[in-house]
Amino acid sequence: MPLKSRIESAIAAAIAEGQGALAPPRLASALDYAVNPGGARIRPTICLSVALACGDDQPTLSNAAATAIELIHCASLVHDDMPCFDDADTRRGKTSVHKAYGEPLALLTGDSLIIASFETLTRAAEADPMRAITLLRVLGESTGMPGGICAGQGWESEDKIDLSAYHRAKTGALFTAATRMGAASAGEYPEPWTELGARIGEAFQVADDLRDALYDEATLGKPAHQDEIHDRPNAVSTYGVRGAITHLEDILSGAISSIPSCPGEAMLAEMVRKTAERLTPVMPPVQAAE
């Protein structure tokens, strides 16, 4: 089964679990709205790609790992868009959850997706309980404190922000989870896969900073220039546009070099190259001429 089909089928099954007969109808609807249609599903794709490169001998676990990461990611988007953070009206080209369903249901939607991600892993645990425990630990580390996405959001409330720590937590944590959980679901020790995920995550954040600075809302499918509006630390203000693009290219080259030895090493290198093509923004004519 193609990766995209595996991912979408697994996510659909997880959302269906949260939409049982006893669920409040509007909250059940909001769960699906927050997850579908998805974006590039890049985090679960990385997770399954690593699992496949390592043998993927327990697809039930690797599917659960990929799903759990995407549900956490979608939860973070719901919360990020709320008035207490970015106050964004749109996400993925449509109305954000708090605008479509109201703030109380948006908060509950994000919370429910976080819980569903852990439930997804526990339901798959019988395939290999010890691997499942590792997956739960890695997901918890990548979601909470001190270095997960909650910490990343927390950095925005500090007077002095460590840009590296901010990016590593806010964006990098789930990419690191993707590579580590992909390896762990296939029975490999997850730690050697940390650097690959960290580098991809850093590249994604730099690319996101570039798109936020260079593109408009219609192109992005979400509000543009949010870093400038909210005075957030970002790669463009630190390096400039051209410097940020060079930095992005250097990070992705390092990512390929960091891939641990495995049967699917060449396949993963190609995946990173394709990720690089997808992430590198096309500069608007005015910027390109500067």
C-alpha positions as CSV (number, residue, x, y, z in Angstrom):
1,M,0.0,0.0,0.0
2,P,1.4,3.5,-0.9
3,L,2.5,5.6,2.1
4,K,-0.2,8.2,1.6
5,S,-2.9,5.5,1.6
6,R,-1.5,3.9,4.7
7,I,-1.3,7.3,6.5
8,E,-4.8,8.4,5.5
9,S,-6.4,5.0,6.4
10,A,-4.7,5.0,9.8
11,I,-5.7,8.6,10.6
12,A,-9.3,7.9,9.5
13,A,-9.5,4.9,11.8
14,A,-8.2,6.9,14.8
15,I,-10.6,9.8,14.2
16,A,-13.5,7.3,13.9
17,E,-12.5,5.9,17.3
18,G,-13.1,9.5,18.7
19,Q,-16.4,9.8,17.0
20,G,-18.3,7.1,18.7
21,A,-22.1,7.1,19.2
22,L,-21.8,8.8,22.6
23,A,-19.6,11.7,21.4
24,P,-21.0,15.3,21.3
25,P,-21.8,15.7,17.6
26,R,-20.2,19.2,17.1
27,L,-17.0,18.1,18.9
28,A,-16.9,14.9,16.9
29,S,-17.3,17.0,13.7
30,A,-14.5,19.4,14.8
31,L,-12.1,16.4,15.2
32,D,-12.5,15.6,11.6
33,Y,-12.4,19.2,10.5
34,A,-9.1,19.8,12.3
35,V,-7.4,16.8,10.6
36,N,-8.9,16.7,7.1
37,P,-8.0,17.6,4.5
38,G,-4.5,17.3,5.7
39,G,-1.4,19.1,4.5
40,A,1.6,17.3,3.2
41,R,1.5,14.8,6.1
42,I,5.3,15.2,6.1
43,R,5.8,14.0,9.7
44,P,4.0,10.7,9.3
45,T,5.6,10.2,5.9
46,I,9.0,10.6,7.5
47,C,8.0,8.2,10.3
48,L,6.9,5.5,7.9
49,S,9.9,6.1,5.6
50,V,12.3,5.4,8.5
51,A,10.3,2.4,9.6
52,L,10.5,1.0,6.1
53,A,14.2,1.7,5.9
54,C,14.6,-0.3,9.1
55,G,12.5,-3.3,8.0
56,D,9.0,-2.3,9.1
57,D,8.3,-5.7,10.6
58,Q,5.4,-4.4,12.7
59,P,3.3,-2.2,10.4
60,T,0.5,-2.0,13.0
61,L,3.0,-0.2,15.3
62,S,4.5,2.0,12.6
63,N,1.1,3.0,11.4
64,A,0.1,3.9,14.9
65,A,3.3,5.9,15.4
66,A,2.8,7.9,12.2
67,T,-0.8,8.6,13.2
68,A,0.0,9.7,16.7
69,I,2.5,12.2,15.4
70,E,0.1,13.7,12.9
71,L,-2.7,14.0,15.5
72,I,-0.3,15.8,17.9
73,H,0.7,18.1,15.0
74,C,-3.0,18.9,14.1
75,A,-3.7,19.5,17.8
76,S,-0.9,22.0,17.9
77,L,-2.2,23.8,14.9
78,V,-5.7,24.1,16.5
79,H,-4.2,25.6,19.6
80,D,-1.7,27.8,17.8
81,D,-4.5,29.5,15.8
82,M,-6.5,30.4,18.9
83,P,-6.8,34.1,20.0
84,C,-4.4,33.5,23.0
85,F,-1.6,32.7,20.5
86,D,-1.7,33.6,16.8
87,D,-5.4,34.5,16.5
88,A,-5.5,33.2,13.0
89,D,-8.6,33.1,10.9
90,T,-7.5,30.5,8.4
91,R,-5.5,27.3,8.3
92,R,-4.8,25.0,5.3
93,G,-6.9,27.2,3.1
94,K,-10.0,27.1,5.2
95,T,-11.5,28.7,8.3
96,S,-9.5,27.9,11.5
97,V,-11.2,25.6,14.0
98,H,-11.9,28.3,16.6
99,K,-13.6,30.5,13.9
100,A,-15.6,27.6,12.6
101,Y,-16.7,26.0,15.9
102,G,-15.9,28.6,18.6
103,E,-13.1,28.9,21.1
104,P,-14.4,26.3,23.7
105,L,-14.7,23.6,21.1
106,A,-11.4,24.5,19.5
107,L,-9.7,24.0,22.9
108,L,-11.4,20.7,23.4
109,T,-10.6,19.6,19.9
110,G,-6.9,20.2,20.4
111,D,-7.0,18.4,23.8
112,S,-9.0,15.5,22.3
113,L,-6.5,15.0,19.5
114,I,-3.6,14.9,21.9
115,I,-5.3,12.2,24.0
116,A,-6.3,10.3,20.8
117,S,-2.7,10.2,19.8
118,F,-1.7,8.4,22.9
119,E,-4.8,6.2,22.7
120,T,-3.8,5.2,19.2
121,L,-0.4,3.9,20.4
122,T,-1.9,2.0,23.4
123,R,-4.4,0.2,21.0
124,A,-1.5,-1.0,18.9
125,A,0.6,-2.0,21.9
126,E,-0.4,-5.7,21.8
127,A,1.7,-6.0,18.7
128,D,4.8,-5.5,20.7
129,P,4.3,-4.0,24.2
130,M,8.0,-3.1,24.8
131,R,8.2,-1.2,21.5
132,A,5.0,0.6,22.3
133,I,6.3,1.8,25.7
134,T,9.3,3.3,23.8
135,L,6.9,5.0,21.4
136,L,4.8,6.4,24.2
137,R,7.9,7.8,25.9
138,V,9.3,9.4,22.8
139,L,5.9,11.0,22.0
140,G,5.5,12.3,25.5
141,E,9.0,13.8,25.4
142,S,8.3,15.5,22.1
143,T,4.9,16.9,23.2
144,G,5.5,18.2,26.7
145,M,8.2,19.7,28.8
146,P,11.1,20.5,28.9
147,G,11.8,20.3,25.2
148,G,8.6,19.3,23.4
149,I,6.2,21.5,21.5
150,C,4.6,22.9,24.7
151,A,8.0,24.2,25.6
152,G,8.3,25.7,22.1
153,Q,5.1,27.6,22.5
154,G,6.2,28.7,25.9
155,W,9.3,30.4,24.6
156,E,7.0,32.9,22.9
157,S,6.1,34.2,26.4
158,E,9.7,34.8,27.4
159,D,11.3,38.3,27.3
160,K,14.5,36.9,25.9
161,I,14.2,34.0,23.4
162,D,16.8,31.4,22.6
163,L,16.1,31.0,18.8
164,S,17.8,27.6,18.6
165,A,15.9,26.2,21.6
166,Y,12.7,27.8,20.3
167,H,13.0,26.1,16.9
168,R,14.2,22.8,18.3
169,A,11.1,22.6,20.5
170,K,8.3,24.3,18.6
171,T,9.0,22.6,15.2
172,G,11.9,20.2,15.6
173,A,10.4,18.1,18.4
174,L,7.8,16.4,16.2
175,F,10.3,15.8,13.4
176,T,12.7,14.2,15.9
177,A,9.8,12.2,17.1
178,A,9.0,11.1,13.6
179,T,12.5,9.6,12.9
180,R,12.9,8.2,16.4
181,M,9.4,6.6,16.5
182,G,9.8,5.3,12.9
183,A,13.0,3.5,14.0
184,A,11.6,2.3,17.3
185,S,8.4,0.9,15.7
186,A,10.7,-1.3,13.6
187,G,12.7,-2.5,16.6
188,E,15.7,-0.2,16.2
189,Y,17.2,1.9,19.0
190,P,15.8,5.4,18.4
191,E,18.6,7.6,19.6
192,P,20.8,7.4,16.5
193,W,17.9,8.8,14.5
194,T,17.6,11.9,16.6
195,E,20.0,14.1,14.5
196,L,18.2,13.3,11.2
197,G,14.9,14.4,12.7
198,A,16.4,17.5,14.3
199,R,18.0,18.6,11.0
200,I,14.8,18.1,9.0
201,G,12.9,19.9,11.7
202,E,15.3,22.9,11.7
203,A,15.1,23.0,7.9
204,F,11.3,23.0,8.0
205,Q,11.3,25.9,10.5
206,V,13.7,28.0,8.4
207,A,11.5,27.2,5.3
208,D,8.4,28.2,7.2
209,D,10.0,31.5,8.3
210,L,10.9,32.2,4.7
211,R,7.4,31.5,3.4
212,D,5.9,33.6,6.1
213,A,8.1,36.5,5.1
214,L,7.9,36.1,1.3
215,Y,4.4,34.9,0.5
216,D,0.8,36.2,1.0
217,E,-2.1,34.6,2.8
218,A,-3.7,33.4,-0.5
219,T,-0.5,31.5,-1.3
220,L,0.1,30.1,2.2
221,G,-3.5,29.2,3.0
222,K,-3.0,30.8,6.4
223,P,-2.2,34.4,7.6
224,A,1.2,35.7,6.4
225,H,3.8,37.8,8.0
226,Q,3.0,36.5,11.5
227,D,6.6,36.5,12.7
228,E,6.8,40.3,12.0
229,I,3.3,41.0,13.4
230,H,4.0,39.1,16.7
231,D,7.7,40.1,16.8
232,R,8.7,36.4,17.0
233,P,12.2,35.2,16.5
234,N,12.8,33.9,13.0
235,A,15.5,32.9,10.5
236,V,14.8,35.8,8.1
237,S,15.3,38.5,10.7
238,T,18.5,36.6,11.9
239,Y,20.1,35.8,8.5
240,G,18.2,37.8,5.9
241,V,16.3,36.1,3.0
242,R,19.3,34.9,1.0
243,G,21.2,33.9,4.1
244,A,18.2,31.9,5.4
245,I,18.0,30.1,2.0
246,T,21.7,29.2,2.2
247,H,21.3,28.1,5.8
248,L,18.4,25.9,4.7
249,E,20.4,24.2,2.0
250,D,23.3,23.6,4.5
251,I,20.9,22.0,7.0
252,L,19.4,19.6,4.5
253,S,22.9,18.6,3.3
254,G,23.7,17.8,6.8
255,A,20.5,15.8,7.2
256,I,21.5,13.4,4.4
257,S,24.9,12.9,6.0
258,S,23.4,12.1,9.3
259,I,21.2,9.1,8.1
260,P,22.3,6.0,10.2
261,S,23.4,2.9,8.3
262,C,20.3,0.9,7.5
263,P,19.0,-1.3,4.6
264,G,17.0,1.7,3.2
265,E,19.6,4.4,3.6
266,A,19.6,5.3,-0.1
267,M,15.8,5.5,-0.1
268,L,15.9,7.9,2.9
269,A,18.5,10.1,1.2
270,E,16.1,10.4,-1.7
271,M,13.3,11.3,0.6
272,V,15.3,14.1,2.2
273,R,16.2,15.4,-1.3
274,K,12.5,15.5,-2.2
275,T,11.8,17.2,1.1
276,A,14.4,19.8,0.2
277,E,12.7,20.5,-3.1
278,R,9.4,20.9,-1.4
279,L,10.7,23.1,1.4
280,T,12.9,25.5,-0.6
281,P,10.6,28.5,-1.4
282,V,10.5,30.1,-4.8
283,M,11.4,33.7,-4.3
284,P,9.0,36.3,-5.6
285,P,10.4,38.5,-8.4
286,V,11.0,41.5,-6.2
287,Q,13.0,39.5,-3.7
288,A,14.8,37.5,-6.3
289,A,16.0,40.8,-7.9
290,E,17.5,42.1,-4.7
